[in-house]
Amino acid sequence: MDAVLGKPRRVLLGAFGDPGHAFPMIALGRALATRGHEVTLQTWRRWQAHVEAEGLTFAPAPEYQVFPSGPDPLYFY
């Protein structure tokens, strides 16, 4: 049990689908789970296996393209 938070908590973490967003949340979730907290991580389905491998509960997040794409990556700007 974590001394700062007191009794075990239910925690919901959320992350965009990019690896730089998802993997830090997976690490945070793992740290919270090892302290006895029940952690659910909502992110894109591509990371489901990684989330569940850490013993966390996975919740699918809506998937959408964050940045527009086209023949020239900055065309839309």
SULQUI-V592462 format. One line per field, one symbol per residue. phi: phi as a letter, one per 40 degrees, with the letter a starting at -180 (. if undefined). A space follows every 50 residues. Layout:
# SULQUI-V592462
phi=???
This chain:
# SULQUI-V592462
phi=.ccccgcdbcbbbbacccdccccccccccccccccgccbbbbacdcbdcc ccccgcccbcbdbaccbcbacbdbdcb
